[in-house]
Amino acid sequence: MIGAYIKMTLGAAILIFLIATLTLWLLAQYSHIRPPLGLKEGRLLPCPNSPNCISSQANPHDKVHYLPPIEFTGSTEQAKNALLEVLHSQTHSSVVENDGNYIRSEFRSQIFGFVDDVEFLIDPETKVIHFRSASRVGHSDLGANRMRMEKLRSMFLQKLNLPAPDTSSGSSP
């Protein structure tokens, strides 16, 4: 009797695991469909209401979606080249569009290959790089896009020998 119960429980656990794995795999396949992004009226598209997106062009009072833009000194060309070097140094990522002051890259998760879109808009007048990083599927990303952008910011500033600003409050200009 106990042996049958154990077999049934083990069978159910295996079935649940297989269904969950298949579901995640199907979602990962769906995430390979490239959404229409880019600029609208000179700005990156706004984040959706879900918490799996971070943008420097979100409302600064929006603690879920906002991070300040990346500031730089020197020329726009130097900033763009440094940013591209940082992006090319990342594993599981690729630059899919590089047009003027706009750069679009894709980052894939290691296990299931979920794709996140990361966009940059370099503003030569204000000497900032605006960005938007968003997951293609799901609702929450457990802060992955925010952590990615903080890491890319740090690497970019380090490459140009610039000091890192304090972004811990998430609302500094």
MARVO-148041 format. One record per residue: x, y, z of N, C-alpha, C, O in turn; residue in one letter. Coordinates in pm, whole numbers. Layout:
+--------+--------+--------+--------+--------+--------+--------+--------+--------+--------+--------+--------+-------+
!   n.px !   n.py !   n.pz !  ca.px !  ca.py !  ca.pz !   c.px !   c.py !   c.pz !   o.px !   o.py !   o.pz ! romar !
+--------+--------+--------+--------+--------+--------+--------+--------+--------+--------+--------+--------+-------+
!      X !      Y !      Z !      X !      Y !      Z !      X !      Y !      Z !      X !      Y !      Z !     A !
...
+--------+--------+--------+--------+--------+--------+--------+--------+--------+--------+--------+--------+-------+
REM end
This chain:
+--------+--------+--------+--------+--------+--------+--------+--------+--------+--------+--------+--------+-------+
!   n.px !   n.py !   n.pz !  ca.px !  ca.py !  ca.pz !   c.px !   c.py !   c.pz !   o.px !   o.py !   o.pz ! romar !
+--------+--------+--------+--------+--------+--------+--------+--------+--------+--------+--------+--------+-------+
!     82 !   -119 !      0 !      0 !      0 !      0 !     86 !    126 !      0 !     63 !    218 !    -78 !     M !
!    187 !    128 !     88 !    276 !    244 !     94 !    357 !    253 !    -35 !    382 !    363 !    -84 !     I !
!    399 !    139 !    -90 !    475 !    137 !   -215 !    395 !    196 !   -329 !    449 !    269 !   -412 !     G !
!    265 !    165 !   -335 !    180 !    218 !   -441 !    165 !    370 !   -423 !    166 !    444 !   -521 !     A !
!    152 !    414 !   -299 !    140 !    558 !   -272 !    267 !    632 !   -316 !    259 !    739 !   -376 !     Y !
!    383 !    574 !   -285 !    510 !    636 !   -322 !    522 !    642 !   -474 !    563 !    744 !   -529 !     I !
!    487 !    532 !   -543 !    493 !    530 !   -689 !    400 !    635 !   -748 !    437 !    703 !   -844 !     K !
!    280 !    648 !   -694 !    184 !    745 !   -745 !    234 !    889 !   -720 !    223 !    974 !   -808 !     M !
!    288 !    914 !   -601 !    341 !   1047 !   -569 !    460 !   1081 !   -656 !    471 !   1192 !   -707 !     T !
!    550 !    985 !   -674 !    665 !   1006 !   -759 !    623 !   1029 !   -903 !    678 !   1116 !   -971 !     L !
!    527 !    953 !   -950 !    476 !    970 !  -1086 !    414 !   1108 !  -1105 !    436 !   1172 !  -1207 !     G !
!    337 !   1153 !  -1006 !    276 !   1286 !  -1013 !    383 !   1395 !  -1012 !    373 !   1493 !  -1086 !     A !
!    485 !   1379 !   -929 !    593 !   1478 !   -922 !    668 !   1485 !  -1055 !    701 !   1594 !  -1103 !     A !
!    694 !   1370 !  -1115 !    762 !   1368 !  -1245 !    676 !   1434 !  -1352 !    727 !   1510 !  -1434 !     I !
!    547 !   1406 !  -1350 !    455 !   1466 !  -1447 !    450 !   1618 !  -1431 !    455 !   1691 !  -1529 !     L !
!    442 !   1665 !  -1309 !    440 !   1809 !  -1282 !    571 !   1873 !  -1329 !    570 !   1980 !  -1390 !     I !
!    682 !   1808 !  -1301 !    813 !   1859 !  -1346 !    819 !   1867 !  -1498 !    864 !   1968 !  -1553 !     F !
!    773 !   1763 !  -1566 !    776 !   1762 !  -1712 !    685 !   1870 !  -1771 !    723 !   1936 !  -1868 !     L !
!    568 !   1888 !  -1713 !    476 !   1991 !  -1762 !    536 !   2130 !  -1739 !    530 !   2215 !  -1828 !     I !
!    594 !   2153 !  -1622 !    657 !   2283 !  -1593 !    774 !   2309 !  -1688 !    789 !   2420 !  -1739 !     A !
!    856 !   2207 !  -1711 !    970 !   2222 !  -1802 !    923 !   2251 !  -1944 !    979 !   2337 !  -2011 !     T !
!    822 !   2179 !  -1990 !    768 !   2201 !  -2124 !    709 !   2342 !  -2136 !    728 !   2409 !  -2237 !     L !
!    639 !   2387 !  -2034 !    580 !   2521 !  -2035 !    689 !   2627 !  -2044 !    678 !   2719 !  -2124 !     T !
!    793 !   2614 !  -1963 !    905 !   2710 !  -1968 !    974 !   2706 !  -2104 !   1011 !   2811 !  -2157 !     L !
!    992 !   2588 !  -2160 !   1055 !   2575 !  -2291 !    969 !   2643 !  -2398 !   1022 !   2713 !  -2484 !     W !
!    837 !   2623 !  -2393 !    749 !   2687 !  -2490 !    751 !   2839 !  -2476 !    753 !   2911 !  -2576 !     L !
!    752 !   2888 !  -2353 !    762 !   3033 !  -2332 !    894 !   3087 !  -2387 !    897 !   3195 !  -2446 !     L !
!   1002 !   3012 !  -2368 !   1131 !   3055 !  -2420 !   1128 !   3061 !  -2572 !   1186 !   3152 !  -2632 !     A !
!   1061 !   2966 !  -2635 !   1051 !   2968 !  -2781 !    970 !   3088 !  -2827 !   1004 !   3152 !  -2928 !     Q !
!    865 !   3120 !  -2754 !    783 !   3237 !  -2786 !    864 !   3365 !  -2770 !    842 !   3461 !  -2844 !     Y !
!    956 !   3368 !  -2675 !   1034 !   3489 !  -2649 !   1133 !   3519 !  -2761 !   1194 !   3625 !  -2762 !     S !
!   1150 !   3428 !  -2856 !   1241 !   3451 !  -2967 !   1177 !   3535 !  -3078 !   1245 !   3574 !  -3173 !     H !
!   1048 !   3563 !  -3066 !    980 !   3649 !  -3163 !   1014 !   3794 !  -3128 !    978 !   3843 !  -3021 !     I !
!   1082 !   3861 !  -3219 !   1130 !   3998 !  -3193 !   1013 !   4097 !  -3200 !    948 !   4109 !  -3303 !     R !
!    987 !   4168 !  -3090 !    877 !   4266 !  -3090 !    918 !   4395 !  -3161 !   1037 !   4425 !  -3172 !     P !
!    820 !   4471 !  -3210 !    853 !   4600 !  -3270 !    890 !   4700 !  -3161 !    806 !   4737 !  -3079 !     P !
!   1013 !   4742 !  -3161 !   1059 !   4840 !  -3063 !   1117 !   4959 !  -3138 !   1076 !   4985 !  -3251 !     L !
!   1208 !   5029 !  -3079 !   1270 !   5143 !  -3144 !   1221 !   5273 !  -3085 !   1176 !   5278 !  -2970 !     G !
!   1229 !   5378 !  -3164 !   1195 !   5511 !  -3118 !   1057 !   5553 !  -3167 !   1015 !   5519 !  -3277 !     L !
!    990 !   5627 !  -3082 !    863 !   5688 !  -3119 !    872 !   5833 !  -3076 !    883 !   5863 !  -2957 !     K !
!    866 !   5922 !  -3173 !    879 !   6066 !  -3146 !   1008 !   6097 !  -3071 !   1011 !   6180 !  -2981 !     E !
!   1116 !   6029 !  -3111 !   1247 !   6055 !  -3054 !   1272 !   5997 !  -2917 !   1374 !   6027 !  -2854 !     G !
!   1181 !   5913 !  -2869 !   1195 !   5852 !  -2736 !   1182 !   5701 !  -2747 !   1121 !   5648 !  -2840 !     R !
!   1241 !   5632 !  -2649 !   1221 !   5487 !  -2639 !   1076 !   5462 !  -2598 !   1015 !   5546 !  -2532 !     L !
!   1023 !   5348 !  -2635 !    885 !   5315 !  -2596 !    874 !   5307 !  -2444 !    970 !   5269 !  -2377 !     L !
!    758 !   5343 !  -2390 !    741 !   5333 !  -2244 !    735 !   5187 !  -2198 !    704 !   5097 !  -2276 !     P !
!    764 !   5167 !  -2072 !    752 !   5033 !  -2013 !    605 !   4997 !  -2000 !    521 !   5085 !  -1981 !     C !
!    573 !   4866 !  -2011 !    436 !   4824 !  -1979 !    414 !   4834 !  -1828 !    507 !   4867 !  -1754 !     P !
!    295 !   4806 !  -1782 !    266 !   4813 !  -1638 !    336 !   4703 !  -1558 !    353 !   4717 !  -1437 !     N !
!    376 !   4595 !  -1624 !    441 !   4485 !  -1553 !    578 !   4528 !  -1501 !    641 !   4615 !  -1560 !     S !
!    625 !   4467 !  -1391 !    751 !   4509 !  -1330 !    876 !   4454 !  -1397 !    986 !   4466 !  -1342 !     P !
!    863 !   4393 !  -1516 !    979 !   4332 !  -1582 !   1043 !   4425 !  -1685 !   1094 !   4379 !  -1787 !     N !
!   1041 !   4555 !  -1658 !   1097 !   4655 !  -1749 !   1156 !   4768 !  -1666 !   1101 !   4807 !  -1563 !     C !
!   1268 !   4821 !  -1713 !   1332 !   4935 !  -1648 !   1370 !   5035 !  -1757 !   1416 !   4995 !  -1864 !     I !
!   1352 !   5164 !  -1730 !   1381 !   5264 !  -1832 !   1425 !   5396 !  -1768 !   1376 !   5436 !  -1662 !     S !
!   1518 !   5460 !  -1835 !   1562 !   5592 !  -1789 !   1465 !   5701 !  -1834 !   1478 !   5816 !  -1792 !     S !
!   1369 !   5665 !  -1918 !   1271 !   5764 !  -1963 !   1136 !   5746 !  -1895 !   1038 !   5811 !  -1931 !     Q !
!   1131 !   5656 !  -1797 !   1009 !   5641 !  -1716 !   1000 !   5761 !  -1621 !   1098 !   5835 !  -1604 !     A !
!    886 !   5779 !  -1561 !    868 !   5887 !  -1463 !    965 !   5864 !  -1346 !    966 !   5756 !  -1288 !     N !
!   1046 !   5964 !  -1310 !   1142 !   5947 !  -1201 !   1079 !   5907 !  -1067 !   1148 !   5855 !   -980 !     P !
!    950 !   5930 !  -1049 !    882 !   5890 !   -924 !    836 !   5744 !   -929 !    790 !   5691 !   -828 !     H !
!    848 !   5680 !  -1045 !    808 !   5540 !  -1063 !    924 !   5451 !  -1019 !   1014 !   5421 !  -1099 !     D !
!    923 !   5409 !   -894 !   1033 !   5332 !   -838 !   1046 !   5192 !   -898 !   1152 !   5129 !   -886 !     K !
!    942 !   5143 !   -963 !    947 !   5011 !  -1025 !   1021 !   5016 !  -1159 !   1101 !   4927 !  -1189 !     V !
!    994 !   5118 !  -1238 !   1044 !   5122 !  -1376 !   1160 !   5218 !  -1401 !   1226 !   5207 !  -1505 !     H !
!   1186 !   5310 !  -1311 !   1285 !   5415 !  -1341 !   1423 !   5387 !  -1285 !   1439 !   5342 !  -1171 !     Y !
!   1523 !   5414 !  -1367 !   1663 !   5428 !  -1327 !   1715 !   5549 !  -1403 !   1675 !   5569 !  -1518 !     L !
!   1802 !   5630 !  -1344 !   1851 !   5747 !  -1416 !   1933 !   5708 !  -1539 !   1991 !   5599 !  -1543 !     P !
!   1937 !   5796 !  -1638 !   2018 !   5767 !  -1757 !   2166 !   5761 !  -1722 !   2208 !   5803 !  -1614 !     P !
!   2244 !   5709 !  -1814 !   2389 !   5698 !  -1796 !   2453 !   5826 !  -1848 !   2439 !   5861 !  -1965 !     I !
!   2523 !   5895 !  -1761 !   2590 !   6019 !  -1801 !   2729 !   5988 !  -1855 !   2793 !   5892 !  -1813 !     E !
!   2775 !   6071 !  -1950 !   2909 !   6053 !  -2003 !   2972 !   6188 !  -2031 !   2904 !   6290 !  -2043 !     F !
!   3105 !   6186 !  -2042 !   3179 !   6305 !  -2085 !   3249 !   6266 !  -2214 !   3249 !   6149 !  -2252 !     T !
!   3307 !   6361 !  -2281 !   3375 !   6330 !  -2407 !   3276 !   6331 !  -2522 !   3165 !   6384 !  -2511 !     G !
!   3317 !   6271 !  -2631 !   3234 !   6275 !  -2752 !   3129 !   6165 !  -2753 !   3140 !   6064 !  -2683 !     S !
!   3028 !   6187 !  -2833 !   2923 !   6086 !  -2853 !   2984 !   5959 !  -2911 !   2945 !   5848 !  -2874 !     T !
!   3079 !   5976 !  -3003 !   3143 !   5860 !  -3065 !   3218 !   5776 !  -2962 !   3211 !   5653 !  -2964 !     E !
!   3290 !   5843 !  -2870 !   3360 !   5770 !  -2765 !   3260 !   5694 !  -2677 !   3283 !   5578 !  -2642 !     Q !
!   3151 !   5759 !  -2642 !   3049 !   5695 !  -2557 !   2988 !   5575 !  -2629 !   2972 !   5468 !  -2570 !     A !
!   2955 !   5593 !  -2756 !   2894 !   5483 !  -2832 !   2991 !   5366 !  -2845 !   2952 !   5251 !  -2826 !     K !
!   3118 !   5394 !  -2876 !   3216 !   5286 !  -2889 !   3236 !   5212 !  -2757 !   3247 !   5090 !  -2755 !     N !
!   3241 !   5287 !  -2646 !   3256 !   5223 !  -2515 !   3135 !   5136 !  -2482 !   3148 !   5026 !  -2430 !     A !
!   3015 !   5188 !  -2514 !   2893 !   5111 !  -2489 !   2892 !   4983 !  -2572 !   2858 !   4877 !  -2521 !     L !
!   2928 !   4993 !  -2699 !   2932 !   4874 !  -2785 !   3034 !   4773 !  -2735 !   3009 !   4653 !  -2739 !     L !
!   3149 !   4820 !  -2687 !   3250 !   4728 !  -2631 !   3193 !   4654 !  -2511 !   3212 !   4533 !  -2497 !     E !
!   3124 !   4726 !  -2424 !   3062 !   4664 !  -2306 !   2960 !   4560 !  -2350 !   2959 !   4449 !  -2298 !     V !
!   2875 !   4595 !  -2445 !   2771 !   4502 !  -2491 !   2833 !   4378 !  -2554 !   2786 !   4267 !  -2530 !     L !
!   2936 !   4397 !  -2635 !   3000 !   4282 !  -2701 !   3074 !   4193 !  -2602 !   3100 !   4076 !  -2631 !     H !
!   3108 !   4246 !  -2486 !   3179 !   4165 !  -2386 !   3085 !   4075 !  -2305 !   3131 !   3989 !  -2231 !     S !
!   2955 !   4095 !  -2319 !   2857 !   4020 !  -2241 !   2828 !   3884 !  -2305 !   2810 !   3874 !  -2426 !     Q !
!   2825 !   3781 !  -2222 !   2789 !   3649 !  -2273 !   2638 !   3643 !  -2293 !   2563 !   3714 !  -2226 !     T !
!   2595 !   3562 !  -2383 !   2453 !   3540 !  -2413 !   2384 !   3669 !  -2458 !   2266 !   3690 !  -2431 !     H !
!   2456 !   3754 !  -2527 !   2396 !   3878 !  -2577 !   2446 !   3906 !  -2718 !   2551 !   3858 !  -2759 !     S !
!   2368 !   3984 !  -2790 !   2409 !   4026 !  -2924 !   2347 !   4161 !  -2956 !   2235 !   4191 !  -2915 !     S !
!   2422 !   4241 !  -3030 !   2371 !   4369 !  -3079 !   2298 !   4338 !  -3208 !   2357 !   4285 !  -3302 !     V !
!   2169 !   4371 !  -3213 !   2088 !   4340 !  -3332 !   2057 !   4462 !  -3416 !   2011 !   4449 !  -3529 !     V !
!   2080 !   4581 !  -3362 !   2060 !   4703 !  -3439 !   2154 !   4811 !  -3386 !   2167 !   4831 !  -3265 !     E !
!   2218 !   4879 !  -3480 !   2312 !   4986 !  -3446 !   2293 !   5093 !  -3553 !   2354 !   5087 !  -3660 !     N !
!   2209 !   5190 !  -3522 !   2170 !   5290 !  -3621 !   2182 !   5430 !  -3561 !   2098 !   5473 !  -3482 !     D !
!   2287 !   5502 !  -3600 !   2308 !   5637 !  -3547 !   2331 !   5633 !  -3398 !   2425 !   5570 !  -3350 !     G !
!   2245 !   5702 !  -3324 !   2257 !   5706 !  -3178 !   2166 !   5604 !  -3108 !   2147 !   5612 !  -2987 !     N !
!   2111 !   5510 !  -3184 !   2022 !   5407 !  -3129 !   2091 !   5271 !  -3140 !   2143 !   5235 !  -3245 !     Y !
!   2089 !   5196 !  -3030 !   2145 !   5061 !  -3026 !   2042 !   4969 !  -2962 !   1981 !   5002 !  -2860 !     I !
!   2023 !   4854 !  -3023 !   1932 !   4753 !  -2967 !   2009 !   4623 !  -2953 !   2076 !   4579 !  -3046 !     R !
!   1997 !   4562 !  -2836 !   2063 !   4434 !  -2813 !   1966 !   4336 !  -2748 !   1863 !   4375 !  -2692 !     S !
!   2000 !   4211 !  -2758 !   1920 !   4104 !  -2698 !   2007 !   4025 !  -2601 !   2122 !   3993 !  -2630 !     E !
!   1951 !   3996 !  -2486 !   2018 !   3915 !  -2384 !   1935 !   3789 !  -2364 !   1812 !   3796 !  -2350 !     F !
!   2000 !   3673 !  -2361 !   1932 !   3546 !  -2343 !   1969 !   3486 !  -2207 !   2084 !   3490 !  -2165 !     R !
!   1866 !   3431 !  -2140 !   1895 !   3364 !  -2012 !   1970 !   3235 !  -2040 !   1956 !   3176 !  -2147 !     S !
!   2050 !   3192 !  -1945 !   2137 !   3076 !  -1967 !   2060 !   2946 !  -1979 !   2096 !   2862 !  -2062 !     Q !
!   1957 !   2925 !  -1899 !   1895 !   2793 !  -1895 !   1793 !   2772 !  -2007 !   1809 !   2682 !  -2088 !     I !
!   1690 !   2854 !  -2012 !   1586 !   2834 !  -2112 !   1598 !   2925 !  -2233 !   1524 !   2908 !  -2330 !     F !
!   1687 !   3020 !  -2230 !   1706 !   3108 !  -2344 !   1601 !   3217 !  -2359 !   1577 !   3265 !  -2470 !     G !
!   1537 !   3258 !  -2247 !   1443 !   3369 !  -2253 !   1516 !   3493 !  -2304 !   1632 !   3516 !  -2268 !     F !
!   1449 !   3572 !  -2386 !   1513 !   3689 !  -2446 !   1460 !   3817 !  -2381 !   1339 !   3836 !  -2366 !     V !
!   1553 !   3904 !  -2343 !   1521 !   4039 !  -2296 !   1575 !   4137 !  -2399 !   1685 !   4118 !  -2451 !     D !
!   1500 !   4242 !  -2427 !   1543 !   4346 !  -2520 !   1600 !   4462 !  -2442 !   1540 !   4509 !  -2345 !     D !
!   1718 !   4508 !  -2483 !   1783 !   4622 !  -2419 !   1812 !   4724 !  -2527 !   1882 !   4696 !  -2625 !     V !
!   1759 !   4845 !  -2509 !   1775 !   4951 !  -2608 !   1847 !   5070 !  -2544 !   1834 !   5095 !  -2424 !     E !
!   1921 !   5141 !  -2627 !   1995 !   5259 !  -2583 !   1972 !   5371 !  -2682 !   1966 !   5349 !  -2803 !     F !
!   1959 !   5491 !  -2630 !   1948 !   5611 !  -2712 !   2047 !   5713 !  -2657 !   2030 !   5762 !  -2545 !     L !
!   2148 !   5744 !  -2735 !   2251 !   5839 !  -2692 !   2205 !   5980 !  -2728 !   2174 !   6009 !  -2843 !     I !
!   2200 !   6065 !  -2627 !   2161 !   6205 !  -2647 !   2287 !   6291 !  -2640 !   2337 !   6318 !  -2531 !     D !
!   2339 !   6335 !  -2756 !   2464 !   6411 !  -2757 !   2452 !   6549 !  -2693 !   2551 !   6603 !  -2645 !     P !
!   2333 !   6607 !  -2691 !   2316 !   6741 !  -2634 !   2327 !   6741 !  -2482 !   2393 !   6827 !  -2424 !     E !
!   2262 !   6644 !  -2418 !   2264 !   6638 !  -2272 !   2373 !   6545 !  -2219 !   2393 !   6535 !  -2098 !     T !
!   2442 !   6476 !  -2310 !   2548 !   6381 !  -2275 !   2499 !   6274 !  -2179 !   2562 !   6246 !  -2076 !     K !
!   2386 !   6214 !  -2215 !   2334 !   6099 !  -2141 !   2297 !   5989 !  -2239 !   2271 !   6014 !  -2357 !     V !
!   2295 !   5868 !  -2187 !   2248 !   5753 !  -2265 !   2121 !   5705 !  -2196 !   2124 !   5657 !  -2083 !     I !
!   2010 !   5718 !  -2267 !   1884 !   5665 !  -2217 !   1878 !   5517 !  -2252 !   1939 !   5473 !  -2350 !     H !
!   1806 !   5441 !  -2173 !   1796 !   5297 !  -2196 !   1659 !   5246 !  -2157 !   1583 !   5309 !  -2083 !     F !
!   1630 !   5129 !  -2210 !   1508 !   5054 !  -2177 !   1546 !   4907 !  -2183 !   1597 !   4861 !  -2286 !     R !
!   1522 !   4834 !  -2077 !   1551 !   4691 !  -2071 !   1424 !   4620 !  -2026 !   1372 !   4647 !  -1918 !     S !
!   1375 !   4528 !  -2110 !   1246 !   4464 !  -2081 !   1247 !   4316 !  -2120 !   1305 !   4277 !  -2221 !     A !
!   1180 !   4237 !  -2039 !   1160 !   4096 !  -2070 !   1050 !   4084 !  -2175 !    954 !   4160 !  -2173 !     S !
!   1065 !   3989 !  -2265 !    963 !   3969 !  -2368 !    842 !   3892 !  -2317 !    730 !   3914 !  -2364 !     R !
!    863 !   3802 !  -2224 !    753 !   3722 !  -2171 !    752 !   3728 !  -2019 !    851 !   3764 !  -1956 !     V !
!    639 !   3693 !  -1964 !    627 !   3687 !  -1819 !    584 !   3819 !  -1759 !    563 !   3918 !  -1830 !     G !
!    571 !   3819 !  -1629 !    527 !   3938 !  -1557 !    642 !   3997 !  -1475 !    678 !   4113 !  -1492 !     H !
!    698 !   3917 !  -1388 !    808 !   3964 !  -1304 !    939 !   3904 !  -1354 !    941 !   3792 !  -1405 !     S !
!   1046 !   3978 !  -1341 !   1179 !   3927 !  -1377 !   1269 !   3918 !  -1254 !   1390 !   3894 !  -1266 !     D !
!   1210 !   3938 !  -1135 !   1283 !   3932 !  -1008 !   1399 !   4032 !  -1006 !   1502 !   4007 !   -944 !     L !
!   1381 !   4145 !  -1074 !   1482 !   4250 !  -1075 !   1596 !   4230 !  -1173 !   1695 !   4303 !  -1167 !     G !
!   1585 !   4132 !  -1263 !   1696 !   4101 !  -1354 !   1730 !   4219 !  -1446 !   1848 !   4247 !  -1468 !     A !
!   1630 !   4287 !  -1500 !   1659 !   4399 !  -1590 !   1724 !   4515 !  -1516 !   1815 !   4579 !  -1570 !     N !
!   1680 !   4544 !  -1395 !   1741 !   4650 !  -1315 !   1887 !   4615 !  -1284 !   1976 !   4699 !  -1300 !     R !
!   1912 !   4492 !  -1241 !   2049 !   4451 !  -1211 !   2137 !   4456 !  -1335 !   2253 !   4497 !  -1328 !     M !
!   2082 !   4415 !  -1450 !   2158 !   4419 !  -1574 !   2198 !   4562 !  -1607 !   2314 !   4588 !  -1641 !     R !
!   2103 !   4655 !  -1597 !   2134 !   4793 !  -1633 !   2232 !   4856 !  -1536 !   2317 !   4936 !  -1577 !     M !
!   2223 !   4823 !  -1409 !   2320 !   4874 !  -1312 !   2460 !   4819 !  -1342 !   2559 !   4891 !  -1330 !     E !
!   2467 !   4692 !  -1382 !   2595 !   4631 !  -1418 !   2651 !   4695 !  -1545 !   2769 !   4729 !  -1551 !     K !
!   2567 !   4712 !  -1648 !   2614 !   4773 !  -1773 !   2658 !   4917 !  -1750 !   2758 !   4962 !  -1806 !     L !
!   2584 !   4991 !  -1666 !   2623 !   5128 !  -1632 !   2762 !   5129 !  -1568 !   2849 !   5207 !  -1608 !     R !
!   2782 !   5043 !  -1471 !   2909 !   5036 !  -1400 !   3023 !   5001 !  -1496 !   3130 !   5063 !  -1490 !     S !
!   3002 !   4904 !  -1583 !   3106 !   4864 !  -1678 !   3137 !   4978 !  -1776 !   3253 !   5001 !  -1810 !     M !
!   3033 !   5048 !  -1821 !   3051 !   5159 !  -1913 !   3132 !   5271 !  -1848 !   3228 !   5321 !  -1906 !     F !
!   3093 !   5309 !  -1727 !   3162 !   5417 !  -1657 !   3307 !   5378 !  -1627 !   3397 !   5461 !  -1635 !     L !
!   3327 !   5252 !  -1593 !   3462 !   5204 !  -1566 !   3547 !   5210 !  -1694 !   3665 !   5247 !  -1688 !     Q !
!   3489 !   5175 !  -1806 !   3561 !   5179 !  -1933 !   3605 !   5321 !  -1967 !   3713 !   5340 !  -2023 !     K !
!   3524 !   5420 !  -1933 !   3558 !   5559 !  -1960 !   3625 !   5629 !  -1840 !   3647 !   5750 !  -1842 !     L !
!   3656 !   5551 !  -1736 !   3718 !   5606 !  -1614 !   3634 !   5717 !  -1552 !   3688 !   5820 !  -1510 !     N !
!   3504 !   5697 !  -1546 !   3413 !   5795 !  -1486 !   3362 !   5740 !  -1353 !   3347 !   5618 !  -1340 !     L !
!   3334 !   5825 !  -1256 !   3282 !   5777 !  -1127 !   3138 !   5728 !  -1140 !   3061 !   5781 !  -1219 !     P !
!   3104 !   5628 !  -1064 !   2968 !   5573 !  -1065 !   2879 !   5656 !   -973 !   2916 !   5683 !   -859 !     A !
!   2761 !   5697 !  -1023 !   2669 !   5773 !   -937 !   2599 !   5680 !   -839 !   2598 !   5559 !   -859 !     P !
!   2540 !   5737 !   -734 !   2461 !   5660 !   -640 !   2320 !   5648 !   -696 !   2245 !   5746 !   -701 !     D !
!   2284 !   5525 !   -739 !   2149 !   5503 !   -794 !   2064 !   5421 !   -699 !   1959 !   5369 !   -739 !     T !
!   2107 !   5408 !   -574 !   2034 !   5322 !   -480 !   1892 !   5370 !   -454 !   1805 !   5289 !   -424 !     S !
!   1867 !   5501 !   -464 !   1731 !   5548 !   -438 !   1641 !   5525 !   -558 !   1519 !   5523 !   -544 !     S !
!   1701 !   5508 !   -678 !   1622 !   5484 !   -798 !   1553 !   5606 !   -851 !   1481 !   5597 !   -950 !     G !
!   1572 !   5722 !   -788 !   1502 !   5839 !   -836 !   1591 !   5962 !   -850 !   1542 !   6073 !   -869 !     S !
!   1722 !   5942 !   -840 !   1809 !   6058 !   -859 !   1814 !   6096 !  -1006 !   1801 !   6008 !  -1091 !     S !
!   1831 !   6224 !  -1039 !   1829 !   6268 !  -1178 !   1947 !   6219 !  -1257 !   1959 !   6249 !  -1376 !     P !
+--------+--------+--------+--------+--------+--------+--------+--------+--------+--------+--------+--------+-------+
REM end
